[in-house]
Amino acid sequence: DGHWKREKAKELFKLFITHPGELLPREKIFSLIWPEENEETASRDFKVALNALNSVLEPTRKARTSPYFIKRQGQAYGLDRDSSYILDVEIFQEKIEKALKENNQELLEEALELYQGDYLSFSLYHDWIREPREHLRRMFFLGCEKLARIFLEKGEPEKALALSEKMLAHDNCWEVAYQLAMQAYLDMDNRYLAQQMYLKCVKTLEEELAIEPLPATREYLKKVFGPGGLERFEKELKNKRGGYWHERH
């Protein structure tokens, strides 16, 4: 970060890596990064930010030579596909999409190792980052779910449990993670911890979202108590907590 002397240059770089291989018209860049400025001011600030960005990417580039990483075509700008850059986000997306399509365990493991958290997590207030961030996050969870199910099918519940914990570390309201953890504990003949995982799910969803678990989650608990025992357990639980849950179907 010490190389970034201008915050708008960093924003411009984030915009370009969010649209790799795409040349963005100047007007679109202005509307995303300088939405409140008039065209004259935005154009001036864009030139300053672009020069600063090129200086960060190529500090030794000679004056009046064309940038290597940033391409201009008419009034459109973006990362030059012919330059030798590598984006880990692109590698993750390619691997995870292929792994999910092929149900490939090895590729899933490789892809999930690349995911280190939400995309550009420190840029919380840029609307143009929100959609790709949520897409990548969703792909990460789908990959974890798929791999956990593979481990359960292969009789490796400990590995499935580790993936469940990994999902919950990223989002403690991701309900499928609780379901997979409960199944993993059941496969390990540990009904007590399966029950405790359900209680943790109930508590988290109630406190964070004011909702109750999905019917699919309750189905796992039937394996612990049986249908009759489940009804008694949940009645006691609701009486004990005294909270109001929004129904989910």
C-alpha positions as YAML, in Angstrom:
chain: A
units: angstrom
residues:
- id: 1
  name: ASP
  ca: [0.00, 0.00, 0.00]
- id: 2
  name: GLY
  ca: [2.93, 2.33, 0.50]
- id: 3
  name: HIS
  ca: [3.31, 2.64, -3.28]
- id: 4
  name: TRP
  ca: [-0.20, 4.03, -3.69]
- id: 5
  name: LYS
  ca: [0.11, 7.76, -3.23]
- id: 6
  name: ARG
  ca: [-3.34, 8.41, -4.68]
- id: 7
  name: GLU
  ca: [-6.42, 6.55, -3.45]
- id: 8
  name: LYS
  ca: [-8.23, 7.04, -6.77]
- id: 9
  name: ALA
  ca: [-5.37, 5.30, -8.58]
- id: 10
  name: LYS
  ca: [-5.91, 2.28, -6.35]
- id: 11
  name: GLU
  ca: [-9.66, 2.43, -7.03]
- id: 12
  name: LEU
  ca: [-8.98, 2.56, -10.75]
- id: 13
  name: PHE
  ca: [-6.78, -0.52, -10.47]
- id: 14
  name: LYS
  ca: [-9.50, -2.38, -8.55]
- id: 15
  name: LEU
  ca: [-11.97, -1.46, -11.26]
- id: 16
  name: PHE
  ca: [-9.70, -2.80, -13.99]
- id: 17
  name: ILE
  ca: [-8.96, -6.10, -12.22]
- id: 18
  name: THR
  ca: [-12.69, -6.53, -11.56]
- id: 19
  name: HIS
  ca: [-13.20, -6.36, -15.34]
- id: 20
  name: PRO
  ca: [-10.16, -8.27, -16.67]
- id: 21
  name: GLY
  ca: [-9.83, -8.30, -20.43]
- id: 22
  name: GLU
  ca: [-12.57, -5.68, -20.75]
- id: 23
  name: LEU
  ca: [-11.94, -2.16, -22.00]
- id: 24
  name: LEU
  ca: [-14.20, 0.26, -20.15]
- id: 25
  name: PRO
  ca: [-15.40, 3.49, -21.79]
- id: 26
  name: ARG
  ca: [-14.24, 6.63, -20.05]
- id: 27
  name: GLU
  ca: [-17.82, 7.65, -19.30]
- id: 28
  name: LYS
  ca: [-18.41, 4.38, -17.43]
- id: 29
  name: ILE
  ca: [-15.19, 4.83, -15.46]
- id: 30
  name: PHE
  ca: [-16.23, 8.38, -14.57]
- id: 31
  name: SER
  ca: [-19.68, 7.22, -13.40]
- id: 32
  name: LEU
  ca: [-18.22, 4.48, -11.18]
- id: 33
  name: ILE
  ca: [-15.28, 6.28, -9.60]
- id: 34
  name: TRP
  ca: [-16.26, 9.95, -9.85]
- id: 35
  name: PRO
  ca: [-20.06, 9.74, -9.79]
- id: 36
  name: GLU
  ca: [-20.58, 13.18, -8.26]
- id: 37
  name: GLU
  ca: [-18.14, 15.10, -10.47]
- id: 38
  name: ASN
  ca: [-18.92, 16.86, -13.72]
- id: 39
  name: GLU
  ca: [-17.25, 15.53, -16.88]
- id: 40
  name: GLU
  ca: [-14.49, 18.13, -16.91]
- id: 41
  name: THR
  ca: [-13.45, 17.47, -13.32]
- id: 42
  name: ALA
  ca: [-13.78, 13.70, -13.71]
- id: 43
  name: SER
  ca: [-11.65, 13.79, -16.88]
- id: 44
  name: ARG
  ca: [-8.92, 15.76, -15.13]
- id: 45
  name: ASP
  ca: [-8.92, 13.50, -12.07]
- id: 46
  name: PHE
  ca: [-8.97, 10.39, -14.26]
- id: 47
  name: LYS
  ca: [-5.81, 11.47, -16.07]
- id: 48
  name: VAL
  ca: [-4.07, 12.08, -12.75]
- id: 49
  name: ALA
  ca: [-5.18, 8.71, -11.36]
- id: 50
  name: LEU
  ca: [-4.24, 6.87, -14.56]
- id: 51
  name: ASN
  ca: [-0.75, 8.36, -14.55]
- id: 52
  name: ALA
  ca: [-0.34, 7.45, -10.90]
- id: 53
  name: LEU
  ca: [-1.53, 3.89, -11.59]
- id: 54
  name: ASN
  ca: [0.92, 3.47, -14.46]
- id: 55
  name: SER
  ca: [3.71, 4.75, -12.23]
- id: 56
  name: VAL
  ca: [2.90, 2.14, -9.58]
- id: 57
  name: LEU
  ca: [2.69, -0.70, -12.09]
- id: 58
  name: GLU
  ca: [5.76, 0.40, -14.06]
- id: 59
  name: PRO
  ca: [7.97, 2.63, -11.90]
- id: 60
  name: THR
  ca: [10.90, 2.40, -14.34]
- id: 61
  name: ARG
  ca: [8.92, 3.02, -17.55]
- id: 62
  name: LYS
  ca: [10.51, 5.69, -19.71]
- id: 63
  name: ALA
  ca: [8.62, 8.86, -20.52]
- id: 64
  name: ARG
  ca: [6.51, 8.91, -23.71]
- id: 65
  name: THR
  ca: [6.50, 5.11, -23.97]
- id: 66
  name: SER
  ca: [3.24, 3.17, -24.03]
- id: 67
  name: PRO
  ca: [2.15, 1.48, -20.79]
- id: 68
  name: TYR
  ca: [2.62, -2.28, -20.73]
- id: 69
  name: PHE
  ca: [-0.24, -3.31, -18.43]
- id: 70
  name: ILE
  ca: [-2.89, -0.67, -19.16]
- id: 71
  name: LYS
  ca: [-4.35, -0.64, -22.64]
- id: 72
  name: ARG
  ca: [-6.11, 2.23, -24.32]
- id: 73
  name: GLN
  ca: [-8.32, 1.82, -27.35]
- id: 74
  name: GLY
  ca: [-9.99, 5.03, -28.39]
- id: 75
  name: GLN
  ca: [-11.69, 6.31, -25.25]
- id: 76
  name: ALA
  ca: [-11.74, 2.93, -23.51]
- id: 77
  name: TYR
  ca: [-9.25, 1.61, -20.94]
- id: 78
  name: GLY
  ca: [-8.45, -1.61, -19.11]
- id: 79
  name: LEU
  ca: [-5.87, -4.30, -18.43]
- id: 80
  name: ASP
  ca: [-4.04, -5.49, -21.53]
- id: 81
  name: ARG
  ca: [-4.67, -9.20, -22.00]
- id: 82
  name: ASP
  ca: [-1.37, -9.51, -23.86]
- id: 83
  name: SER
  ca: [0.64, -8.35, -20.84]
- id: 84
  name: SER
  ca: [2.03, -10.96, -18.47]
- id: 85
  name: TYR
  ca: [-0.24, -10.54, -15.48]
- id: 86
  name: ILE
  ca: [-1.90, -13.23, -13.37]
- id: 87
  name: LEU
  ca: [-5.03, -12.67, -11.31]
- id: 88
  name: ASP
  ca: [-5.62, -15.22, -8.56]
- id: 89
  name: VAL
  ca: [-9.33, -14.43, -8.71]
- id: 90
  name: GLU
  ca: [-9.47, -15.57, -12.34]
- id: 91
  name: ILE
  ca: [-7.59, -18.78, -11.51]
- id: 92
  name: PHE
  ca: [-9.99, -19.47, -8.64]
- id: 93
  name: GLN
  ca: [-13.04, -18.88, -10.80]
- id: 94
  name: GLU
  ca: [-11.78, -21.08, -13.63]
- id: 95
  name: LYS
  ca: [-10.83, -23.92, -11.27]
- id: 96
  name: ILE
  ca: [-13.98, -23.83, -9.15]
- id: 97
  name: GLU
  ca: [-16.33, -23.71, -12.14]
- id: 98
  name: LYS
  ca: [-14.56, -26.64, -13.79]
- id: 99
  name: ALA
  ca: [-14.40, -28.59, -10.52]
- id: 100
  name: LEU
  ca: [-18.12, -28.14, -9.83]
- id: 101
  name: LYS
  ca: [-19.02, -29.14, -13.36]
- id: 102
  name: GLU
  ca: [-16.82, -32.25, -13.30]
- id: 103
  name: ASN
  ca: [-17.36, -33.11, -9.61]
- id: 104
  name: ASN
  ca: [-13.56, -33.24, -9.39]
- id: 105
  name: GLN
  ca: [-12.26, -33.61, -5.82]
- id: 106
  name: GLU
  ca: [-8.64, -32.69, -6.55]
- id: 107
  name: LEU
  ca: [-9.62, -29.58, -8.48]
- id: 108
  name: LEU
  ca: [-12.07, -28.56, -5.75]
- id: 109
  name: GLU
  ca: [-9.33, -28.79, -3.15]
- id: 110
  name: GLU
  ca: [-6.97, -26.72, -5.32]
- id: 111
  name: ALA
  ca: [-9.61, -24.05, -5.93]
- id: 112
  name: LEU
  ca: [-10.69, -23.75, -2.31]
- id: 113
  name: GLU
  ca: [-7.08, -23.28, -1.20]
- id: 114
  name: LEU
  ca: [-6.99, -20.14, -3.34]
- id: 115
  name: TYR
  ca: [-9.94, -18.50, -1.59]
- id: 116
  name: GLN
  ca: [-8.60, -16.34, 1.23]
- id: 117
  name: GLY
  ca: [-11.72, -14.32, 1.99]
- id: 118
  name: ASP
  ca: [-14.15, -11.90, 0.41]
- id: 119
  name: TYR
  ca: [-12.98, -10.29, -2.83]
- id: 120
  name: LEU
  ca: [-11.50, -6.82, -2.15]
- id: 121
  name: SER
  ca: [-12.86, -7.02, 1.37]
- id: 122
  name: PHE
  ca: [-11.54, -3.58, 2.34]
- id: 123
  name: SER
  ca: [-13.61, -1.91, -0.39]
- id: 124
  name: LEU
  ca: [-16.98, -2.25, 1.28]
- id: 125
  name: TYR
  ca: [-18.67, 0.78, -0.18]
- id: 126
  name: HIS
  ca: [-18.22, 0.32, -3.92]
- id: 127
  name: ASP
  ca: [-21.40, -1.01, -5.52]
- id: 128
  name: TRP
  ca: [-19.50, -2.25, -8.58]
- id: 129
  name: ILE
  ca: [-17.49, -4.64, -6.40]
- id: 130
  name: ARG
  ca: [-20.49, -6.09, -4.56]
- id: 131
  name: GLU
  ca: [-21.81, -8.32, -7.37]
- id: 132
  name: PRO
  ca: [-18.49, -10.03, -8.27]
- id: 133
  name: ARG
  ca: [-17.70, -10.36, -4.55]
- id: 134
  name: GLU
  ca: [-21.00, -12.14, -3.88]
- id: 135
  name: HIS
  ca: [-20.56, -14.34, -6.95]
- id: 136
  name: LEU
  ca: [-17.10, -15.49, -5.87]
- id: 137
  name: ARG
  ca: [-18.32, -16.02, -2.33]
- id: 138
  name: ARG
  ca: [-21.21, -18.13, -3.57]
- id: 139
  name: MET
  ca: [-18.84, -20.23, -5.69]
- id: 140
  name: PHE
  ca: [-16.63, -20.78, -2.64]
- id: 141
  name: PHE
  ca: [-19.55, -22.06, -0.55]
- id: 142
  name: LEU
  ca: [-20.82, -24.27, -3.37]
- id: 143
  name: GLY
  ca: [-17.34, -25.73, -3.71]
- id: 144
  name: CYS
  ca: [-17.10, -26.39, 0.03]
- id: 145
  name: GLU
  ca: [-20.53, -28.03, 0.06]
- id: 146
  name: LYS
  ca: [-19.69, -30.23, -2.91]
- id: 147
  name: LEU
  ca: [-16.35, -31.32, -1.46]
- id: 148
  name: ALA
  ca: [-17.85, -31.99, 1.97]
- id: 149
  name: ARG
  ca: [-20.47, -34.25, 0.40]
- id: 150
  name: ILE
  ca: [-17.74, -36.09, -1.48]
- id: 151
  name: PHE
  ca: [-15.92, -36.70, 1.81]
- id: 152
  name: LEU
  ca: [-19.12, -37.92, 3.48]
- id: 153
  name: GLU
  ca: [-19.78, -40.33, 0.62]
- id: 154
  name: LYS
  ca: [-16.22, -41.64, 0.91]
- id: 155
  name: GLY
  ca: [-16.57, -42.20, 4.66]
- id: 156
  name: GLU
  ca: [-14.31, -39.31, 5.71]
- id: 157
  name: PRO
  ca: [-16.58, -37.29, 8.05]
- id: 158
  name: GLU
  ca: [-13.64, -35.57, 9.78]
- id: 159
  name: LYS
  ca: [-12.70, -33.84, 6.52]
- id: 160
  name: ALA
  ca: [-16.33, -32.90, 5.88]
- id: 161
  name: LEU
  ca: [-16.51, -31.42, 9.37]
- id: 162
  name: ALA
  ca: [-13.38, -29.35, 8.75]
- id: 163
  name: LEU
  ca: [-15.00, -27.89, 5.62]
- id: 164
  name: SER
  ca: [-18.16, -27.09, 7.56]
- id: 165
  name: GLU
  ca: [-16.10, -25.20, 10.12]
- id: 166
  name: LYS
  ca: [-14.32, -23.38, 7.30]
- id: 167
  name: MET
  ca: [-17.66, -22.27, 5.85]
- id: 168
  name: LEU
  ca: [-18.92, -21.09, 9.24]
- id: 169
  name: ALA
  ca: [-15.73, -19.11, 9.77]
- id: 170
  name: HIS
  ca: [-16.65, -17.13, 6.65]
- id: 171
  name: ASP
  ca: [-20.38, -16.93, 7.42]
- id: 172
  name: ASN
  ca: [-21.81, -18.20, 10.70]
- id: 173
  name: CYS
  ca: [-25.34, -18.13, 9.23]
- id: 174
  name: TRP
  ca: [-24.58, -20.46, 6.30]
- id: 175
  name: GLU
  ca: [-27.11, -23.10, 7.22]
- id: 176
  name: VAL
  ca: [-25.93, -25.86, 4.90]
- id: 177
  name: ALA
  ca: [-22.65, -25.88, 6.85]
- id: 178
  name: TYR
  ca: [-24.57, -26.79, 10.02]
- id: 179
  name: GLN
  ca: [-26.40, -29.55, 8.14]
- id: 180
  name: LEU
  ca: [-23.13, -31.03, 6.87]
- id: 181
  name: ALA
  ca: [-21.53, -30.78, 10.31]
- id: 182
  name: MET
  ca: [-24.49, -32.58, 11.88]
- id: 183
  name: GLN
  ca: [-24.25, -35.36, 9.31]
- id: 184
  name: ALA
  ca: [-20.51, -35.64, 9.90]
- id: 185
  name: TYR
  ca: [-21.05, -36.03, 13.65]
- id: 186
  name: LEU
  ca: [-23.79, -38.60, 13.03]
- id: 187
  name: ASP
  ca: [-21.43, -40.54, 10.78]
- id: 188
  name: MET
  ca: [-18.93, -40.50, 13.65]
- id: 189
  name: ASP
  ca: [-21.65, -41.84, 15.98]
- id: 190
  name: ASN
  ca: [-21.53, -38.66, 18.02]
- id: 191
  name: ARG
  ca: [-25.19, -37.76, 18.45]
- id: 192
  name: TYR
  ca: [-24.45, -35.38, 21.32]
- id: 193
  name: LEU
  ca: [-22.25, -33.12, 19.16]
- id: 194
  name: ALA
  ca: [-24.78, -33.33, 16.32]
- id: 195
  name: GLN
  ca: [-27.38, -32.02, 18.76]
- id: 196
  name: GLN
  ca: [-25.02, -29.30, 19.97]
- id: 197
  name: MET
  ca: [-24.40, -28.22, 16.38]
- id: 198
  name: TYR
  ca: [-28.15, -27.88, 15.87]
- id: 199
  name: LEU
  ca: [-28.43, -25.79, 19.05]
- id: 200
  name: LYS
  ca: [-25.62, -23.57, 17.81]
- id: 201
  name: CYS
  ca: [-27.46, -23.18, 14.49]
- id: 202
  name: VAL
  ca: [-30.70, -22.25, 16.28]
- id: 203
  name: LYS
  ca: [-28.97, -19.71, 18.53]
- id: 204
  name: THR
  ca: [-27.00, -18.09, 15.68]
- id: 205
  name: LEU
  ca: [-29.95, -17.79, 13.28]
- id: 206
  name: GLU
  ca: [-32.18, -16.42, 16.03]
- id: 207
  name: GLU
  ca: [-29.65, -13.83, 17.19]
- id: 208
  name: GLU
  ca: [-28.38, -12.78, 13.77]
- id: 209
  name: LEU
  ca: [-31.49, -13.07, 11.58]
- id: 210
  name: ALA
  ca: [-34.44, -13.72, 13.92]
- id: 211
  name: ILE
  ca: [-35.41, -16.87, 12.00]
- id: 212
  name: GLU
  ca: [-35.61, -20.55, 12.79]
- id: 213
  name: PRO
  ca: [-33.71, -23.31, 10.96]
- id: 214
  name: LEU
  ca: [-34.99, -24.62, 7.67]
- id: 215
  name: PRO
  ca: [-37.06, -27.83, 7.62]
- id: 216
  name: ALA
  ca: [-34.11, -29.49, 5.87]
- id: 217
  name: THR
  ca: [-31.93, -28.75, 8.92]
- id: 218
  name: ARG
  ca: [-34.55, -30.18, 11.28]
- id: 219
  name: GLU
  ca: [-34.53, -33.39, 9.23]
- id: 220
  name: TYR
  ca: [-30.98, -34.05, 10.40]
- id: 221
  name: LEU
  ca: [-32.12, -33.71, 13.98]
- id: 222
  name: LYS
  ca: [-34.75, -36.41, 13.44]
- id: 223
  name: LYS
  ca: [-31.84, -38.80, 13.01]
- id: 224
  name: VAL
  ca: [-30.77, -37.92, 16.54]
- id: 225
  name: PHE
  ca: [-34.13, -38.03, 18.34]
- id: 226
  name: GLY
  ca: [-36.58, -39.68, 16.00]
- id: 227
  name: PRO
  ca: [-39.80, -37.86, 14.96]
- id: 228
  name: GLY
  ca: [-41.50, -37.98, 18.38]
- id: 229
  name: GLY
  ca: [-38.37, -37.08, 20.29]
- id: 230
  name: LEU
  ca: [-37.71, -34.17, 17.95]
- id: 231
  name: GLU
  ca: [-41.11, -32.61, 18.66]
- id: 232
  name: ARG
  ca: [-40.56, -32.82, 22.41]
- id: 233
  name: PHE
  ca: [-37.03, -31.45, 22.11]
- id: 234
  name: GLU
  ca: [-38.10, -28.45, 20.00]
- id: 235
  name: LYS
  ca: [-41.05, -27.68, 22.27]
- id: 236
  name: GLU
  ca: [-38.76, -27.62, 25.28]
- id: 237
  name: LEU
  ca: [-36.25, -25.52, 23.36]
- id: 238
  name: LYS
  ca: [-38.81, -22.89, 22.37]
- id: 239
  name: ASN
  ca: [-40.20, -22.71, 25.90]
- id: 240
  name: LYS
  ca: [-36.71, -22.35, 27.31]
- id: 241
  name: ARG
  ca: [-35.61, -19.61, 24.88]
- id: 242
  name: GLY
  ca: [-38.92, -17.78, 24.83]
- id: 243
  name: GLY
  ca: [-38.02, -16.11, 21.53]
- id: 244
  name: TYR
  ca: [-40.14, -15.52, 18.47]
- id: 245
  name: TRP
  ca: [-39.04, -17.18, 15.24]
- id: 246
  name: HIS
  ca: [-40.15, -16.19, 11.78]
- id: 247
  name: GLU
  ca: [-41.44, -19.30, 10.04]
- id: 248
  name: ARG
  ca: [-39.48, -20.63, 7.08]
- id: 249
  name: HIS
  ca: [-40.70, -23.07, 4.48]
...
